[in-house]
């Protein structure tokens, strides 16, 4: 099941009818969502992981709790560390009604790292994850709205959500297995019920048409000379009017020559070479390469890693998420085979490459993080 289907039920219907327009609820198998971040996982992060700010913060009754009330310092090999969570102090604040907010979990919690990597490829928008651990009967934040779209899903306990729309406020009780989509700007608040609550929020830092147009126009505007405006224009605006009209006319002519296909390719390239590296199992892969690979070695695409092929008759650019790999064009058929298969053996590429070439290509793609060894 795709990441988007897990959160929405029907990914295609969501994207064509709901995306960015209305609140949406979906009930999934609770185990599928709880497994992404359980109450035990949150407990371990808070009390046993040496987590530091800003990866964690506390809030109570709509106010942020000062970091100094739950953090401490330490040293590692003589170098100071600050912002370490003092578990005893944090637990006391939690017991007193404070919500523990785990921030940026997509950067360090493997199940959510994978979910976000896959979701970003499906949506084409950068995503992030926070989680909220709230004691029974408590509320961390007052009614507010976010500047980005969000998915929220419950993994422990229940939380009563107050969601405001054009027709007034609606009450939604989130329990494990139920996920909710809130478009940008939807006012909301949530309160834990009789038991402890843990919910996960997936934020979608949406890319917009305005942003795309601005990035496309940037090169055109950069062609306008950066010389000083003439002195005296405050008394004689005509000193600006004619020259500005000439420059706008030149920009309009340059704009008509903009290649939309090239601009879209540049946008795709920008997105797919700016994602953070996600290399779980990388040590195993390094050891597999040291041991050597042959035609019987089984490999698979690393989950959440893109493999977009661009280029021409001479070379292919493989967009890998955080980088671009350039290879000869004659490797394209093999790359297409790799791109469309979930797993394969090196020997499966025999129709496209000779034995040495396919081993070299596969080693390179393992080293670059696109492929991983299957034990």
C-alpha positions as CSV (number, residue, x, y, z in Angstrom):
1,X,0.0,0.0,0.0
2,X,1.3,3.5,-0.9
3,X,1.9,6.0,1.8
4,X,-0.9,8.3,0.5
5,X,-3.3,5.4,0.3
6,X,-2.6,4.5,3.9
7,X,-3.6,8.0,5.0
8,X,-6.5,8.6,2.5
9,X,-7.8,5.2,1.5
10,X,-8.1,6.0,-2.2
11,X,-5.1,8.1,-3.4
12,X,-6.4,8.9,-6.8
13,X,-9.8,10.1,-5.5
14,X,-8.1,12.1,-2.9
15,X,-5.8,13.9,-5.3
16,X,-8.5,14.6,-7.9
17,X,-11.4,15.5,-5.6
18,X,-10.2,16.4,-2.1
19,X,-6.6,17.6,-2.2
20,X,-6.3,21.2,-0.9
21,X,-10.0,21.8,-0.7
22,X,-11.8,20.0,2.2
23,X,-11.4,18.0,5.4
24,X,-11.2,14.3,4.8
25,X,-11.4,11.3,7.2
26,X,-10.2,7.8,6.5
27,X,-10.2,4.7,8.7
28,X,-7.3,2.3,8.2
29,X,-6.0,-0.8,10.0
30,X,-5.0,0.5,13.4
31,X,-1.9,-1.7,13.4
32,X,-0.6,0.0,10.2
33,X,-0.6,3.4,11.8
34,X,0.3,2.5,15.4
35,X,3.4,0.7,14.0
36,X,4.7,4.1,12.8
37,X,5.0,5.5,16.3
38,X,3.6,3.6,19.3
39,X,3.2,4.9,22.9
40,X,6.2,2.7,23.8
41,X,8.2,4.4,21.1
42,X,7.3,7.8,22.4
43,X,8.2,6.8,25.9
44,X,11.6,5.5,24.7
45,X,12.3,8.7,22.8
46,X,11.4,10.9,25.8
47,X,13.2,8.9,28.5
48,X,16.0,6.8,27.0
49,X,17.3,8.4,23.8
50,X,19.2,11.5,24.8
51,X,16.8,13.6,22.7
52,X,17.6,17.3,22.6
53,X,15.9,20.5,21.7
54,X,14.7,21.6,19.2
55,X,13.7,18.0,18.4
56,X,11.4,18.3,21.4
57,X,9.3,21.0,23.2
58,X,6.6,21.1,25.7
59,X,3.3,23.1,25.7
60,X,0.5,23.5,28.2
61,X,-2.8,25.3,27.8
62,X,-1.8,27.1,24.7
63,X,1.6,28.3,26.0
64,X,5.1,26.9,25.3
65,X,6.9,25.7,28.4
66,X,10.4,27.2,28.9
67,X,13.1,24.8,27.8
68,X,15.1,25.6,31.0
69,X,12.4,23.8,33.0
70,X,13.1,20.4,31.4
71,X,16.5,20.4,29.9
72,X,20.1,20.0,31.1
73,X,23.6,20.2,29.9
74,X,26.3,17.5,29.6
75,X,29.7,16.8,28.0
76,X,30.9,14.3,25.4
77,X,34.6,13.8,25.2
78,X,35.0,17.1,26.9
79,X,32.7,19.1,24.6
80,X,29.5,20.6,25.9
81,X,26.1,19.6,24.9
82,X,23.0,21.7,25.7
83,X,19.3,21.2,25.5
84,X,19.3,17.6,26.6
85,X,16.0,16.5,28.0
86,X,16.0,15.8,31.7
87,X,13.5,12.9,31.7
88,X,12.6,13.3,35.4
89,X,11.7,17.0,34.9
90,X,9.9,16.3,31.6
91,X,7.8,13.5,33.1
92,X,6.8,15.8,36.0
93,X,5.6,18.4,33.6
94,X,3.8,15.8,31.6
95,X,2.1,14.6,34.7
96,X,1.1,18.2,35.4
97,X,-0.7,18.4,32.0
98,X,2.0,19.4,29.6
99,X,2.0,18.0,26.0
100,X,5.3,16.7,24.8
101,X,5.9,17.6,21.1
102,X,8.4,15.5,19.1
103,X,9.6,17.7,16.2
104,X,11.1,16.7,12.9
105,X,10.6,12.9,13.5
106,X,11.0,12.4,9.7
107,X,14.7,13.1,10.2
108,X,15.4,10.4,12.8
109,X,12.6,7.9,13.4
110,X,12.9,5.2,10.7
111,X,9.2,4.2,10.2
112,X,8.3,7.8,9.7
113,X,11.4,8.5,7.6
114,X,10.2,5.9,5.1
115,X,6.6,7.1,5.2
116,X,7.7,10.7,4.4
117,X,10.1,9.7,1.7
118,X,7.3,7.8,-0.1
119,X,4.7,10.5,0.5
120,X,7.0,13.2,-0.9
121,X,7.4,11.2,-4.1
122,X,3.6,10.7,-4.5
123,X,2.7,14.3,-3.8
124,X,5.7,16.1,-5.2
125,X,5.7,18.4,-2.1
126,X,8.2,18.5,0.9
127,X,6.8,16.9,4.0
128,X,7.6,16.8,7.7
129,X,6.4,15.0,10.9
130,X,5.7,16.0,14.5
131,X,4.0,13.9,17.2
132,X,2.1,15.1,20.2
133,X,2.0,13.1,23.5
134,X,-0.8,14.5,25.7
135,X,-1.8,13.4,29.2
136,X,-5.4,12.5,29.9
137,X,-7.9,15.4,29.8
138,X,-5.3,17.9,28.7
139,X,-4.9,20.3,25.7
140,X,-1.6,21.5,24.4
141,X,-2.7,24.3,22.1
142,X,-5.7,26.6,21.7
143,X,-7.6,26.9,18.5
144,X,-5.2,27.8,15.7
145,X,-4.6,27.2,12.0
146,X,-1.5,26.0,10.2
147,X,0.2,27.6,7.1
148,X,0.4,24.2,5.4
149,X,-1.8,21.2,4.8
150,X,-1.7,18.4,7.4
151,X,-2.6,14.7,7.9
152,X,-3.1,13.7,11.5
153,X,-3.6,10.2,12.8
154,X,-4.0,8.7,16.3
155,X,-1.7,5.9,17.5
156,X,-2.6,5.8,21.2
157,X,-5.7,6.8,23.2
158,X,-8.2,9.2,21.7
159,X,-8.4,13.0,21.1
160,X,-11.4,15.2,20.6
161,X,-10.8,17.6,17.7
162,X,-12.7,20.8,17.2
163,X,-12.5,21.6,13.4
164,X,-13.8,24.9,12.1
165,X,-15.2,25.2,8.6
166,X,-17.6,27.5,6.7
167,X,-20.6,25.9,8.4
168,X,-19.2,26.2,11.9
169,X,-17.3,23.9,14.2
170,X,-17.4,20.1,13.9
171,X,-16.3,17.6,16.5
172,X,-14.1,14.7,15.4
173,X,-13.0,12.0,17.8
174,X,-9.7,10.5,16.6
175,X,-8.9,7.0,17.7
176,X,-6.1,4.6,16.5
177,X,-6.7,3.8,12.9
178,X,-8.5,7.0,12.0
179,X,-6.6,9.7,10.0
180,X,-7.8,13.2,9.1
181,X,-6.7,15.6,6.4
182,X,-6.9,19.4,7.1
183,X,-6.3,21.9,4.3
184,X,-4.1,24.9,4.9
185,X,-5.7,27.5,7.2
186,X,-8.3,25.2,8.8
187,X,-8.8,26.3,12.4
188,X,-8.6,23.5,14.9
189,X,-7.8,22.4,18.5
190,X,-7.7,19.1,20.2
191,X,-8.0,17.7,23.7
192,X,-7.1,14.3,25.0
193,X,-9.9,12.2,26.5
194,X,-9.8,9.9,29.5
195,X,-6.5,8.2,28.6
196,X,-3.1,9.4,27.3
197,X,-3.2,10.5,23.7
198,X,-0.5,10.2,21.1
199,X,-1.1,11.5,17.6
200,X,1.2,12.2,14.6
201,X,0.9,15.2,12.3
202,X,2.3,15.1,8.8
203,X,2.8,18.6,7.5
204,X,2.9,19.2,3.7
205,X,5.0,22.2,2.9
206,X,3.2,22.8,-0.4
207,X,4.8,24.0,-3.5
208,X,2.5,26.5,-5.3
209,X,1.9,27.8,-8.8
210,X,3.1,31.2,-7.6
211,X,6.4,29.8,-6.5
212,X,6.8,27.9,-9.8
213,X,6.1,31.0,-11.8
214,X,8.5,33.1,-9.7
215,X,11.3,30.5,-10.1
216,X,10.6,30.4,-13.9
217,X,10.6,34.2,-14.1
218,X,13.8,34.5,-12.1
219,X,16.1,34.0,-15.1
220,X,14.1,36.4,-17.2
221,X,14.2,39.1,-14.5
222,X,18.0,38.4,-13.9
223,X,18.5,39.7,-17.5
224,X,17.4,43.2,-16.6
225,X,20.4,45.4,-16.0
226,X,21.1,46.3,-12.3
227,X,22.1,49.9,-12.9
228,X,21.0,52.8,-10.7
229,X,17.7,54.6,-11.2
230,X,18.3,58.1,-12.5
231,X,18.5,60.9,-10.0
232,X,15.7,63.4,-10.0
233,X,12.8,61.0,-10.7
234,X,11.0,62.1,-7.6
235,X,10.4,65.5,-9.2
236,X,10.2,64.2,-12.7
237,X,8.5,60.7,-12.8
238,X,8.9,60.7,-16.6
239,X,12.5,59.9,-16.1
240,X,11.3,56.4,-15.1
241,X,8.1,55.9,-17.1
242,X,9.6,55.5,-20.6
243,X,12.7,53.4,-19.6
244,X,10.5,51.2,-17.4
245,X,8.0,50.6,-20.2
246,X,11.0,49.6,-22.5
247,X,12.3,47.2,-19.9
248,X,8.9,45.6,-19.3
249,X,8.4,45.2,-23.0
250,X,11.8,43.4,-23.2
251,X,10.8,41.2,-20.3
252,X,7.5,40.3,-22.0
253,X,9.4,39.3,-25.1
254,X,11.8,37.2,-23.2
255,X,8.9,35.6,-21.3
256,X,7.2,34.6,-24.5
257,X,10.4,32.7,-25.4
258,X,10.4,30.7,-22.1
259,X,10.3,26.9,-22.8
260,X,7.6,25.5,-20.4
261,X,8.9,22.0,-20.9
262,X,12.4,23.1,-19.8
263,X,11.0,25.0,-16.9
264,X,9.1,21.9,-15.7
265,X,12.1,19.7,-16.1
266,X,14.1,22.2,-14.0
267,X,11.5,22.2,-11.3
268,X,11.5,18.4,-11.2
269,X,15.3,18.4,-11.1
270,X,15.3,21.0,-8.3
271,X,12.9,18.9,-6.2
272,X,14.5,15.5,-6.8
273,X,18.1,16.7,-6.0
274,X,17.3,18.4,-2.8
275,X,15.8,15.7,-0.6
276,X,17.9,14.5,2.4
277,X,19.8,11.2,2.2
278,X,18.0,8.2,3.6
279,X,20.3,5.2,3.8
280,X,19.0,2.7,6.3
281,X,21.0,-0.5,5.9
282,X,23.9,1.4,4.4
283,X,26.5,-0.5,6.5
284,X,25.2,-3.8,5.2
285,X,25.4,-2.5,1.7
286,X,29.0,-1.4,2.1
287,X,29.9,-4.8,3.4
288,X,28.1,-6.5,0.5
289,X,30.1,-4.4,-1.9
290,X,33.3,-5.3,-0.2
291,X,32.4,-9.0,-0.4
292,X,31.6,-8.6,-4.1
293,X,28.5,-9.0,-6.2
294,X,27.7,-11.3,-9.1
295,X,24.8,-12.3,-11.3
296,X,23.1,-14.1,-8.4
297,X,23.2,-11.0,-6.1
298,X,19.6,-9.8,-5.4
299,X,19.1,-6.1,-5.1
300,X,16.0,-3.9,-4.6
301,X,15.1,-0.2,-4.9
302,X,15.5,1.5,-1.6
303,X,12.0,2.6,-0.4
304,X,11.2,6.2,-0.9
305,X,14.1,6.9,-3.2
306,X,13.3,8.4,-6.6
307,X,14.7,7.2,-9.9
308,X,13.9,9.7,-12.5
309,X,15.7,9.5,-15.8
310,X,16.5,12.6,-17.9
311,X,19.0,13.4,-20.6
312,X,19.7,12.9,-24.3
313,X,21.3,10.5,-26.8
314,X,24.7,10.9,-25.2
315,X,24.1,10.7,-21.5
316,X,21.4,10.0,-18.9
317,X,20.9,12.0,-15.7
318,X,19.6,9.8,-12.9
319,X,17.9,12.0,-10.2
320,X,18.3,10.2,-6.9
321,X,16.8,12.5,-4.3
322,X,19.8,14.3,-2.9
323,X,22.1,14.1,-6.0
324,X,22.3,13.6,-9.7
325,X,24.2,10.7,-11.3
326,X,25.3,11.0,-14.9
327,X,25.9,7.8,-16.9
328,X,26.3,6.9,-20.6
329,X,23.0,6.8,-22.6
330,X,23.5,3.1,-23.5
331,X,22.8,2.2,-19.9
332,X,19.2,3.6,-20.2
333,X,17.5,0.3,-21.0
334,X,19.0,-1.3,-17.9
335,X,18.1,1.7,-15.8
336,X,14.5,1.5,-17.0
337,X,14.5,-2.1,-16.0
338,X,15.8,-1.2,-12.5
339,X,13.3,1.7,-12.2
340,X,10.3,-0.4,-12.9
341,X,11.1,-3.5,-10.7
342,X,10.9,-3.8,-7.0
343,X,13.7,-6.3,-6.8
344,X,15.9,-8.2,-9.2
345,X,19.2,-10.0,-9.6
346,X,22.2,-8.5,-11.3
347,X,21.8,-11.3,-13.9
348,X,18.3,-10.0,-14.8
349,X,20.0,-7.1,-16.6
350,X,21.8,-9.5,-19.0
351,X,19.5,-8.5,-21.9
352,X,20.8,-4.9,-21.6
353,X,24.4,-5.1,-20.4
354,X,27.4,-7.4,-20.5
355,X,28.4,-9.1,-17.3
356,X,31.1,-6.5,-16.3
357,X,29.0,-3.5,-17.2
358,X,25.9,-4.7,-15.2
359,X,28.1,-5.4,-12.2
360,X,29.7,-2.0,-12.4
361,X,26.3,-0.2,-12.8
362,X,24.8,-2.1,-9.9
363,X,27.8,-1.4,-7.6
364,X,27.5,2.3,-8.4
365,X,23.8,2.4,-7.7
366,X,24.2,0.6,-4.4
367,X,27.0,3.0,-3.5
368,X,24.8,6.0,-4.5
369,X,21.9,4.7,-2.3
370,X,19.3,3.9,-5.0
371,X,19.7,0.1,-4.5
372,X,20.2,-2.0,-1.4
373,X,21.3,-5.6,-1.0
374,X,18.7,-8.2,-0.2
375,X,20.0,-10.7,2.4
